Amino acid sequence: MLLLAFVVANIIIFIYLLIKGYECRDLLTASWRGIVECKELFMIILLMGATISVWLSSGIVPSLIYYGFGYMKSINLVLTAFISTAIVSYMMGTALGTLSTIGIALLGIGKGLMIPAPVLLGAIVSGSFIADKIAPISSLTNLNIHMTGIDYKRYLKSSLKTLVPSIFISSVIYYLLGNSYGGEVDVVLIQQYRSFISETFNITPLLLLFPLFVVIMAFCGIKTVYNMSISVAVASLITLFIQKSNIWVTIQSILWGYKANTGMTQLDSLISGGGAMPMVEVVLIVMGSITLSSMLGEANMIKPITDTLFKRGDKVPILIAKTGILSTILNVITCDQTVGILVPAKFVAERFDDWGLDRSILARTISDTGTIIAPLMFWNVNAIIIYGITEISAISYAPYGVLCYVCPLVTVISSLFLAKSIAKVPSRENKQLVI
C-alpha cells in the first residue's frame, strides 16, 4: 500500500512539473542520479533481509533467546524486556525483526505474569527501535549517515551523548513501572521454549560471540556492505556445518526467509523470518522516496520550504528543534521514516555547516526525532506491522513507549548546552563542533 502511494505521488509530481515547464529529461536524470547515489544503500537493505534469515537458521538468534530465558527467574520483566530488546536490536539491526522474535517471546512470558500486554509491548518497542536509530547494520542508520556524509564511528560517538541519558531515564521509568507488576516468571513456559530450541539447534555460547564480531567490524571502520556480506557468509557456513542444514535449504532461506520447524507452533513464529526477496518492497519504497525528493530538488521546490522554516538568525536550539519538527512532520505525513531522513539530511545540512556544527549532530537529531517516534503513530507502517504481529494497536502501547518520548526531549535539552559551547568557539567558520 505504501509502495503504491509512492508510485502515485511520483507520477503526480512528475506530471505537475512537466506542466510547469520542466524538461522530462532533466527530471528523469535527477531521479536516476539520486538512485545511483544510493545504490549501496539498496544492497544494505537486501543484505539486512539475508542477515536476519541466516542469523535465525544458524542458531545465533535462538541462542540469544535460549540463554536469555535462563536468567528469567525472579526479575522485573518490564525493565528486562526493554534492556534485552535494546541489546538484541542493536546486534540484529532491525526493530521489527527484534520485535517479531524475542519481543513476541517476552510478550508470551508476560502473559504468565499477568502483566498488561500494552505495558510490556511499550517497553519492547522502545528497546527494539534503538536498532533503527543506531544499529550498524540497520538500513535506516546507514541511510542517515550516507545522506549526511559521515561515517558510522563518528555518528555513534555523537549519538551516544543523547542516547545514553535517554536509556537511563527510560530504564528508571520501566523499573518503577515493572515493580508494580511483580511476580514469578512462568518457568514452565520458559522451559518449553528452551527445550524445543535445544532440540532443534546445536546451541553453544560461542554463537553469542558472532553478533559481537559484527559490531567490532563496524567499529574498525569496515564498510557496512562488506561487514554484512561477511556476516551472511560466515553465518551461512555455521548453518551448514554446525546446524547441519542442506545447502539448498540455506540458499532458499537467504532468499525467501527462514522457516523454523521446532514442533512448537508458537516458537516457530518467533524464530522465522528474514530473506532478501521480501526486502525488495522496502528497496522500492526507498527508491520512491529518493526519486520524489530528487524531482522536488531539481525543481527547487523543497528549498523554499526549508528557507521559510529555517531562518539565518536561528540559534542552535531553534535550529535543532526545527530540524526535529521537520523530520517528525514528514514521518507523520508519509507514514514512513525514509523521507523524514532524506529531506532534512539533504536540505538542512547547510544550516548546520553555517553554525560550524558537525554533520553527526544533524544525523543524531534526525534519528532522535523523526526516526524514533515512528511506532507511536497508529497509521505509520511500523505501527501497522506491529499490530499485525501482536494484534495490539499503537493507541494502546504508545503511552508506554517511553524512549520514543524521552529521546526528542533529551535532544532539545542538549541543544542548550551546544549553544553555550558554540559561544566559546572563536571561529565557527574554521572549526566544526561535535558535542
C-alpha positions as CSV (number, residue, x, y, z in Angstrom):
1,M,0.0,0.0,0.0
2,L,2.8,2.4,0.9
3,L,4.7,1.5,-2.3
4,L,1.6,2.2,-4.3
5,A,1.2,5.6,-2.6
6,F,4.8,6.5,-3.5
7,V,4.2,5.4,-7.1
8,V,1.1,7.6,-7.4
9,A,2.9,10.5,-5.7
10,N,5.8,10.3,-8.1
11,I,3.6,10.2,-11.1
12,I,1.5,13.2,-9.9
13,I,4.6,15.3,-9.1
14,F,6.2,14.3,-12.4
15,I,3.2,15.3,-14.4
16,Y,2.8,18.5,-12.4
17,L,6.4,19.5,-13.1
18,L,6.1,18.8,-16.8
19,I,3.0,21.1,-16.9
20,K,5.1,23.7,-15.1
21,G,7.6,23.6,-17.9
22,Y,10.4,21.4,-16.5
23,E,12.2,19.2,-19.0
24,C,11.3,15.5,-18.9
25,R,15.0,14.6,-19.4
26,D,16.1,16.7,-16.5
27,L,13.6,15.2,-14.1
28,L,14.5,11.6,-15.2
29,T,18.2,12.4,-15.0
30,A,17.8,13.8,-11.4
31,S,15.8,10.8,-10.3
32,W,18.3,8.4,-11.8
33,R,21.2,10.3,-10.2
34,G,19.5,10.0,-6.8
35,I,19.0,6.3,-7.2
36,V,22.6,5.7,-8.3
37,E,24.0,7.7,-5.4
38,C,22.1,5.4,-3.0
39,K,22.9,2.1,-4.8
40,E,25.0,0.9,-1.8
41,L,22.0,1.5,0.5
42,F,19.9,-0.8,-1.6
43,M,22.5,-3.5,-1.3
44,I,22.5,-3.0,2.5
45,I,18.7,-3.4,2.7
46,L,18.8,-6.6,0.8
47,L,21.7,-7.9,2.9
48,M,19.7,-7.0,6.0
49,G,17.0,-9.4,5.0
50,A,19.5,-12.1,4.3
51,T,21.3,-11.4,7.6
52,I,18.1,-11.9,9.6
53,S,17.4,-15.3,7.9
54,V,20.9,-16.7,8.4
55,W,21.1,-15.4,12.0
56,L,18.0,-17.4,12.6
57,S,19.0,-20.6,10.7
58,S,22.5,-20.6,12.1
59,G,21.2,-20.6,15.7
60,I,22.5,-17.2,16.6
61,V,19.2,-15.6,17.5
62,P,17.8,-18.9,19.0
63,S,21.0,-19.0,21.2
64,L,20.3,-15.4,22.4
65,I,16.8,-16.4,23.3
66,Y,17.8,-19.7,24.9
67,Y,20.4,-18.2,27.2
68,G,18.4,-15.1,27.9
69,F,15.5,-17.1,29.1
70,G,17.8,-18.9,31.5
71,Y,18.1,-15.8,33.6
72,M,14.4,-15.0,33.9
73,K,13.7,-16.3,37.3
74,S,12.5,-13.5,39.7
75,I,13.0,-10.3,37.7
76,N,11.4,-7.1,36.7
77,L,10.2,-8.2,33.3
78,V,9.2,-4.8,32.0
79,L,12.8,-3.4,32.6
80,T,14.3,-6.7,31.3
81,A,12.2,-6.5,28.2
82,F,13.5,-3.0,27.5
83,I,17.1,-3.8,28.1
84,S,17.2,-7.2,26.3
85,T,15.4,-6.0,23.2
86,A,17.7,-2.9,23.1
87,I,20.8,-5.2,23.1
88,V,19.4,-7.7,20.6
89,S,18.1,-5.0,18.2
90,Y,21.5,-3.3,18.2
91,M,23.0,-6.6,17.1
92,M,20.3,-7.6,14.7
93,G,19.9,-4.2,13.1
94,T,16.2,-4.4,12.7
95,A,13.5,-3.1,15.1
96,L,10.7,-5.2,13.6
97,G,12.9,-8.3,13.4
98,T,13.7,-8.0,17.1
99,L,10.1,-7.4,18.0
100,S,8.9,-10.4,16.0
101,T,11.5,-12.7,17.6
102,I,12.5,-12.1,21.2
103,G,9.8,-9.4,21.5
104,I,7.0,-12.0,20.9
105,A,8.6,-14.4,23.3
106,L,8.7,-11.8,26.1
107,L,5.1,-11.0,25.5
108,G,4.3,-14.6,25.9
109,I,6.1,-14.7,29.2
110,G,4.4,-11.5,30.3
111,K,1.0,-13.2,29.9
112,G,2.1,-15.8,32.5
113,L,2.9,-12.9,34.9
114,M,-0.5,-11.1,34.2
115,I,1.4,-8.1,33.0
116,P,-0.8,-5.9,30.7
117,A,0.3,-6.6,27.2
118,P,0.3,-2.9,26.1
119,V,2.7,-2.0,29.0
120,L,5.1,-4.7,28.1
121,L,4.9,-4.1,24.4
122,G,5.7,-0.4,25.0
123,A,8.9,-1.4,26.7
124,I,9.7,-3.9,23.9
125,V,9.0,-1.3,21.2
126,S,11.3,1.2,23.0
127,G,14.2,-1.3,23.1
128,S,13.6,-2.6,19.6
129,F,13.6,0.8,17.8
130,I,17.1,1.5,19.1
131,A,18.0,-0.6,16.0
132,D,16.6,2.0,13.6
133,K,18.4,4.7,15.4
134,I,21.9,3.4,15.9
135,A,22.5,-0.3,14.9
136,P,25.5,-0.6,12.5
137,I,23.7,-2.9,10.1
138,S,20.3,-1.0,10.1
139,S,19.2,0.3,6.8
140,L,17.8,3.5,8.3
141,T,21.1,4.1,10.2
142,N,23.0,3.7,7.0
143,L,20.6,5.9,5.1
144,N,21.1,8.6,7.7
145,I,24.9,8.5,7.8
146,H,25.0,8.2,4.0
147,M,22.8,11.2,3.4
148,T,24.7,13.4,6.0
149,G,28.1,12.3,4.6
150,I,29.6,10.9,7.8
151,D,30.9,7.5,8.9
152,Y,29.4,5.2,11.5
153,K,32.1,5.7,14.2
154,R,31.6,9.4,14.1
155,Y,27.8,9.1,14.2
156,L,27.9,6.6,17.1
157,K,30.1,8.9,19.2
158,S,27.7,11.8,18.7
159,S,24.5,9.7,19.1
160,L,25.6,8.1,22.4
161,K,25.6,11.6,24.0
162,T,21.8,11.7,23.8
163,L,21.0,8.0,23.7
164,V,22.7,7.1,27.0
165,P,20.8,9.6,29.1
166,S,17.6,8.6,27.2
167,I,18.2,4.9,28.0
168,F,19.0,5.7,31.7
169,I,15.8,7.8,32.1
170,S,13.7,5.2,30.3
171,S,15.2,2.4,32.5
172,V,14.3,4.2,35.7
173,I,10.7,4.6,34.5
174,Y,10.4,1.0,33.4
175,Y,11.9,-0.2,36.7
176,L,9.3,1.7,38.6
177,L,6.6,0.6,36.2
178,G,7.7,-3.0,36.4
179,N,7.8,-3.1,40.1
180,S,4.0,-2.6,40.1
181,Y,3.6,-5.9,38.3
182,G,5.7,-8.1,40.5
183,G,5.5,-11.9,40.4
184,E,7.2,-15.1,39.3
185,V,8.0,-15.8,35.7
186,D,6.1,-18.7,34.1
187,V,9.1,-21.1,34.5
188,V,7.2,-23.9,32.6
189,L,6.7,-21.8,29.5
190,I,10.4,-20.7,29.6
191,Q,11.5,-24.3,29.9
192,Q,9.3,-25.3,27.0
193,Y,10.9,-22.7,24.8
194,R,14.4,-23.7,25.9
195,S,13.7,-27.4,25.4
196,F,12.4,-27.1,21.8
197,I,15.2,-24.7,20.9
198,S,17.9,-27.1,22.2
199,E,16.3,-30.0,20.4
200,T,16.2,-28.1,17.1
201,F,19.5,-26.3,17.1
202,N,23.1,-27.0,18.3
203,I,23.2,-24.3,21.0
204,T,26.6,-23.1,22.1
205,P,27.8,-20.0,23.9
206,L,30.3,-19.4,21.1
207,L,27.4,-18.3,18.9
208,L,26.8,-15.4,21.2
209,L,30.2,-14.0,20.1
210,F,29.1,-13.7,16.5
211,P,27.0,-10.5,16.9
212,L,29.9,-9.0,18.9
213,F,32.2,-9.9,16.0
214,V,29.9,-7.9,13.6
215,V,29.8,-4.9,15.9
216,I,33.6,-4.9,16.3
217,M,34.0,-4.9,12.5
218,A,31.7,-1.9,12.3
219,F,33.9,-0.1,14.9
220,C,37.0,-1.0,13.0
221,G,35.7,1.0,10.0
222,I,34.8,-1.9,7.7
223,K,32.2,-0.7,5.2
224,T,28.7,-1.8,6.1
225,V,28.3,-3.7,2.8
226,Y,31.4,-5.8,3.4
227,N,30.5,-6.2,7.1
228,M,27.1,-7.6,6.3
229,S,28.4,-9.7,3.4
230,I,30.9,-11.3,5.7
231,S,28.2,-11.8,8.3
232,V,25.9,-13.6,5.8
233,A,28.8,-15.7,4.5
234,V,30.0,-16.8,8.0
235,A,26.5,-17.4,9.4
236,S,25.7,-19.5,6.3
237,L,28.8,-21.7,7.0
238,I,27.6,-22.0,10.6
239,T,24.2,-23.1,9.3
240,L,25.8,-25.7,7.1
241,F,28.4,-27.2,9.3
242,I,27.2,-26.6,12.9
243,Q,23.4,-26.8,12.3
244,K,23.9,-29.5,9.6
245,S,21.5,-27.8,7.2
246,N,21.1,-28.6,3.5
247,I,22.9,-26.1,1.2
248,W,19.8,-25.6,-1.0
249,V,17.6,-25.1,2.1
250,T,20.1,-22.5,3.3
251,I,20.1,-20.7,0.0
252,Q,16.3,-20.7,-0.1
253,S,16.1,-19.2,3.4
254,I,18.6,-16.5,2.5
255,L,16.4,-15.5,-0.5
256,W,12.9,-16.0,0.9
257,G,13.3,-16.2,4.7
258,Y,13.9,-18.9,7.3
259,K,11.0,-21.2,8.2
260,A,11.5,-22.8,11.6
261,N,10.2,-26.3,12.3
262,T,10.7,-26.9,16.1
263,G,7.5,-28.8,16.6
264,M,6.1,-25.9,18.8
265,T,3.9,-23.6,16.7
266,Q,4.3,-20.6,19.0
267,L,8.1,-20.9,18.9
268,D,8.2,-21.3,15.2
269,S,6.5,-18.0,14.7
270,L,9.2,-16.4,16.9
271,I,12.2,-17.7,15.1
272,S,11.1,-17.5,11.4
273,G,11.5,-14.6,9.0
274,G,14.0,-12.6,7.1
275,G,15.0,-13.1,3.5
276,A,16.4,-10.9,0.7
277,M,13.4,-11.0,-1.6
278,P,10.8,-9.8,1.0
279,M,13.1,-6.7,1.3
280,V,12.7,-5.8,-2.4
281,E,9.5,-3.9,-1.5
282,V,11.5,-1.9,1.1
283,V,14.1,-1.1,-1.6
284,L,11.3,0.1,-4.0
285,I,9.8,2.2,-1.2
286,V,13.2,3.9,-0.6
287,M,13.6,4.3,-4.3
288,G,10.2,6.0,-4.5
289,S,11.3,8.4,-1.7
290,I,14.6,9.2,-3.4
291,T,13.1,9.9,-6.8
292,L,10.4,12.1,-5.2
293,S,13.0,14.0,-3.3
294,S,15.2,14.3,-6.3
295,M,12.5,15.6,-8.6
296,L,11.4,18.2,-6.0
297,G,15.1,19.1,-5.5
298,E,15.6,19.5,-9.3
299,A,12.5,21.8,-9.4
300,N,13.8,23.7,-6.4
301,M,10.5,23.1,-4.6
302,I,11.9,21.9,-1.2
303,K,14.5,24.6,-0.6
304,P,12.0,27.5,-0.5
305,I,10.0,25.5,2.2
306,T,13.1,24.9,4.3
307,D,14.2,28.5,3.7
308,T,10.8,29.6,5.1
309,L,11.0,27.3,8.1
310,F,14.7,27.9,8.8
311,K,15.9,31.5,9.3
312,R,19.5,32.6,9.1
313,G,19.2,34.1,12.5
314,D,18.0,30.8,14.2
315,K,20.0,30.0,17.2
316,V,21.3,26.4,17.7
317,P,18.4,25.2,20.0
318,I,15.8,26.6,17.5
319,L,17.7,25.0,14.5
320,I,17.8,21.6,16.2
321,A,14.1,21.9,17.3
322,K,13.0,22.8,13.8
323,T,15.0,20.0,12.3
324,G,13.3,17.6,14.6
325,I,9.9,19.0,13.8
326,L,10.5,18.8,10.1
327,S,11.7,15.2,10.3
328,T,8.7,14.3,12.5
329,I,6.1,16.1,10.3
330,L,7.5,14.3,7.2
331,N,7.2,11.0,9.1
332,V,3.7,11.8,10.1
333,I,2.7,12.7,6.5
334,T,4.4,9.9,4.6
335,C,3.8,7.1,7.3
336,D,7.4,6.0,6.9
337,Q,10.8,7.1,8.3
338,T,12.6,7.3,5.0
339,V,11.5,10.8,3.8
340,G,11.9,12.1,7.3
341,I,15.6,11.2,6.9
342,L,16.2,12.1,3.3
343,V,14.8,15.7,3.3
344,P,16.3,17.1,6.5
345,A,19.7,15.4,5.7
346,K,19.8,17.0,2.3
347,F,18.3,20.4,2.8
348,V,19.2,21.4,6.3
349,A,22.8,20.4,6.3
350,E,23.9,23.8,5.1
351,R,22.3,25.4,8.2
352,F,24.4,23.2,10.5
353,D,27.5,24.0,8.5
354,D,26.8,27.7,8.9
355,W,27.0,27.3,12.7
356,G,30.1,25.1,12.5
357,L,28.1,22.1,13.8
358,D,29.4,18.7,12.8
359,R,27.1,16.8,10.5
360,S,26.9,14.0,13.1
361,I,24.7,16.3,15.2
362,L,22.3,16.7,12.3
363,A,22.2,12.9,11.9
364,R,21.5,12.2,15.5
365,T,18.9,15.0,15.6
366,I,17.0,13.2,12.8
367,S,17.3,9.8,14.5
368,D,16.3,11.2,17.9
369,T,13.1,12.7,16.5
370,G,11.5,11.6,13.2
371,T,13.1,8.1,13.2
372,I,12.4,7.1,16.8
373,I,8.8,8.3,17.1
374,A,7.6,6.2,14.1
375,P,6.0,3.3,16.1
376,L,3.8,5.7,18.2
377,M,1.5,6.7,15.3
378,F,-1.1,4.0,14.6
379,W,-1.2,4.9,10.9
380,N,2.6,4.6,10.5
381,V,3.8,1.5,8.5
382,N,5.8,0.3,11.6
383,A,2.8,0.5,13.9
384,I,0.7,-1.3,11.3
385,I,3.2,-4.1,11.1
386,I,3.4,-4.3,14.9
387,Y,-0.3,-4.6,15.1
388,G,-0.2,-7.4,12.5
389,I,2.4,-9.2,14.7
390,T,0.9,-8.6,18.1
391,E,-2.7,-7.6,17.5
392,I,-2.1,-4.6,19.8
393,S,-2.8,-1.1,18.4
394,A,-0.3,1.8,18.8
395,I,-3.1,3.6,20.6
396,S,-2.7,1.0,23.4
397,Y,1.0,0.7,23.7
398,A,2.2,4.2,22.7
399,P,1.8,5.7,26.2
400,Y,4.3,3.2,27.4
401,G,6.9,3.7,24.6
402,V,8.9,5.8,26.9
403,L,12.2,6.0,25.0
404,C,10.3,7.4,21.9
405,Y,9.3,10.4,24.0
406,V,12.5,10.8,26.0
407,C,14.9,10.9,23.0
408,P,13.4,14.0,21.4
409,L,13.3,15.8,24.8
410,V,16.9,14.9,25.6
411,T,17.9,16.2,22.1
412,V,16.2,19.5,22.6
413,I,17.7,19.9,26.1
414,S,21.2,19.0,24.9
415,S,20.9,21.7,22.2
416,L,21.0,24.3,25.0
417,F,24.5,23.1,26.0
418,L,25.5,23.2,22.4
419,A,24.6,26.8,22.3
420,K,26.7,27.6,25.3
421,S,29.7,25.7,23.8
422,I,29.4,27.5,20.5
423,A,29.6,30.8,22.3
424,K,33.1,29.7,23.5
425,V,34.3,28.8,20.0
426,P,36.1,31.8,18.5
427,S,35.8,30.8,14.8
428,R,32.7,28.9,13.7
429,E,33.9,29.0,10.1
430,N,37.0,27.1,10.7
431,K,36.0,24.6,13.3
432,Q,33.2,22.1,13.5
433,L,31.8,21.4,16.9
434,V,31.0,17.9,18.0
435,I,29.0,17.8,21.2
